[in-house]
């Protein structure tokens, strides 16, 4: 039942009327200083953006924005600042994605098809690298292991460039 609700939420996001103030391709030009900050200290930027999305009211904080099964069961209400710090440090990708979803849902923001392709490519590349690593472990082939390492490096580079851009467009849209 929970999966059905998530699918309905994803479909509903496609009907949102508003758009981000910038897209992933133009994010670095929209706020180059914050983009550099998000690149070199992603967890700090993620912490600031989530706190801003909560209007600095940490009593509203839920782990991973309420989008994960563990959300609400991590003791967030007793020490929300510590829990958010832990979330952005240990689950960085989830913290960026959940803040993005929070802002999309609150402001009815639709993501462009280009942004969806970039984000989808990032996730597919990470999955492909993981699959190649597993195959290399099973088969024991050095060539496949080398290919897996190259894919993993490429996936990391894409990830490290897309996350700061996502953080910039979240910041630009929530000012």
C-alpha positions in Angstrom: 0.0 0.0 0.0 2.8 2.4 0.8 4.4 1.8 -2.6 1.1 2.7 -4.3 1.0 6.0 -2.4 4.6 6.8 -3.4 3.7 6.1 -7.1 0.7 8.4 -6.9 2.9 11.1 -5.3 5.4 10.8 -8.2 2.6 11.0 -10.8 1.1 14.0 -9.0 4.5 15.8 -9.2 4.3 15.6 -13.0 1.2 17.8 -12.8 2.7 20.6 -10.7 2.4 24.0 -12.3 5.5 25.8 -11.1 9.1 25.3 -12.2 12.5 25.7 -10.5 14.0 29.2 -10.9 16.9 27.6 -12.7 17.6 24.2 -14.1 20.5 21.8 -13.6 22.3 23.0 -16.8 22.3 26.7 -15.7 22.7 26.2 -11.9 26.4 27.0 -11.8 25.8 30.4 -13.5 22.8 31.1 -11.2 24.9 31.1 -8.0 28.5 30.2 -8.6 29.6 30.9 -5.0 27.0 28.6 -3.5 27.7 26.0 -6.2 31.4 25.9 -5.1 30.3 25.7 -1.5 28.0 22.8 -2.2 30.7 21.1 -4.2 33.3 21.3 -1.5 31.0 21.0 1.5 27.9 19.2 0.3 26.7 18.1 3.7 26.9 21.6 5.1 24.9 23.0 2.1 22.4 20.2 2.6 22.0 20.9 6.3 21.4 24.6 5.5 18.9 23.9 2.8 16.9 21.5 4.8 16.8 23.9 7.8 15.6 26.6 5.4 13.0 24.3 3.9 11.7 23.7 7.5 11.6 27.5 8.0 14.2 27.0 10.8 11.5 25.2 12.8 13.4 22.0 13.7 10.3 20.6 15.5 9.0 19.9 11.9 12.1 17.8 11.1 11.7 14.2 10.1 14.5 12.0 9.0 14.9 11.9 5.2 11.9 14.3 5.0 9.5 11.4 5.8 10.2 9.7 2.5 12.1 6.7 3.9 10.7 3.7 5.9 12.8 4.7 8.9 11.5 8.3 9.0 9.9 9.2 12.3 11.5 6.3 14.1 15.0 7.6 14.6 14.4 9.8 17.7 14.3 13.0 15.6 12.0 14.8 18.0 14.4 14.6 20.9 17.4 16.0 19.1 16.5 17.1 15.6 19.7 19.1 14.9 21.9 16.1 15.7 19.7 13.8 13.6 19.8 16.2 10.6 23.6 16.4 11.0 23.8 12.6 11.0 21.4 12.4 8.0 23.4 14.8 5.8 26.7 13.2 6.8 25.7 9.5 6.4 22.9 9.7 3.9 23.9 12.6 1.8 22.2 11.6 -1.4 19.0 10.9 0.4 19.2 14.3 2.2 19.5 16.2 -1.1 16.7 14.2 -2.7 14.3 14.5 0.2 14.8 18.2 0.6 14.2 18.5 -3.2 11.0 16.5 -2.8 9.9 18.6 0.2 10.3 21.8 -1.8 8.6 20.3 -4.9 5.6 19.2 -2.8 5.3 22.5 -0.9 5.6 24.8 -3.8 4.1 22.6 -6.6 7.4 22.6 -8.5 7.8 20.4 -11.5 11.2 19.2 -12.7 12.1 19.7 -16.4 12.5 16.7 -18.6 16.2 17.6 -19.1 16.7 17.6 -15.3 14.9 14.3 -15.0 17.2 12.8 -17.7 20.3 14.1 -16.0 19.2 12.8 -12.6 18.1 9.5 -14.2 21.4 9.1 -16.0 23.3 9.7 -12.7 21.3 6.9 -10.9 21.6 4.5 -13.9 25.3 5.0 -14.1 25.7 4.3 -10.4 23.6 1.1 -10.7 25.5 0.0 -13.8 28.8 0.4 -11.9 27.4 -1.6 -9.0 26.3 -4.4 -11.3 29.6 -4.5 -13.1 31.4 -4.7 -9.7 29.2 -7.6 -8.7 29.8 -9.4 -12.0 33.6 -8.9 -11.6 33.4 -10.4 -8.1 31.4 -13.4 -9.3 33.4 -14.1 -12.5 36.8 -13.0 -11.2 37.7 -11.2 -14.3 40.3 -8.4 -14.0 39.0 -6.7 -17.2 35.5 -6.5 -15.9 36.9 -5.2 -12.5 38.8 -2.5 -14.4 35.7 -1.6 -16.3 33.7 -1.5 -13.1 36.2 0.8 -11.5 36.1 3.2 -14.5 32.3 3.2 -14.4 32.4 3.8 -10.7 34.8 6.7 -11.1 32.6 8.2 -13.9 29.5 7.7 -11.7 31.2 9.5 -8.8 32.2 12.4 -11.1 28.6 12.8 -12.4 27.2 12.5 -8.9 29.7 15.1 -7.5 28.7 17.5 -10.3 24.9 17.0 -10.2 24.4 17.2 -6.4 25.8 20.8 -6.1 23.7 21.9 -9.1 20.6 20.4 -7.4 21.4 22.2 -4.2 21.8 25.5 -6.1 18.4 25.2 -7.8 16.8 24.4 -4.4 18.5 27.5 -2.9 17.5 29.7 -5.8 13.9 28.6 -5.7 13.5 28.9 -1.9 14.9 32.4 -1.5 
